[in-house]
Amino acid sequence: MHPSRPLRPTRLGPLAAVLISACGPSRPPAVAPTAHPTVAPLPLAELPVASTSSKRATLKVDAPWAACHRGFAVGQGDARAEVGRLAASCAGVTRMHRVGEPFSGEQAAGGKPQRFGWRAQAGRCYRVYAAGVPAIKNLDLLVEDSVGVVLGQDGNDDGAPVVVDAGAICFTQDDEAIIVVSVGDGAGAFAVEVWSD
């Protein structure tokens, strides 16, 4: 077939038309339904933690640390009180303390993410906690280094995210790190605390 020539319709002879119509419409063979195997969730220790290509920080994995967040439910307090309660519930296992004052703001689903900077020190590990008012059903949290490499982000659809849930971000050099907060569902006030070893 030459690419510039148009295709011409082909006529079937009487024998070909009879043979094709005798076969009937083409139907895929019947297939018996198969049961899909049940996939058990991975144990928390085997869940992947965000990897980072940052030259400024590494990730420390400590799976038992996720337990303090797993049982947390946002209460009726204001966002600053709730984030303080969340972080304090993890202090015993992480042996971390709050650094600096909490960041706070208001956000609605679909609104422009808000960015907050903090000075991370070399040789220190950090966790970032956030909580919104009960009207925020999905508060999203992400941490970047100063050149925009994502160091960690929350993986839960709830109103109280933690980065890194099963560990911490450890800086190998001083850096002006960035916390990015957005809302996936709901609207209202939120607060963020940074904790360190």
Secondary structure, DSSP 8 states (H G I E B T S, - for coil): --TTS--------HHHHHHHHHH-S------------------GGGS-------SSEEEEE-GGGGHHHHT----SS-HHHHHHHHHHHHHHHH--EEEEEEEEEEEETTS--EEEEEEE-TT-EEEEEEEE-TT-SEEEEEEE-TTS-EEEE----SSS-EETTTEEEEESS-EEEEEEEEEEE-EEEEEEEEEE-
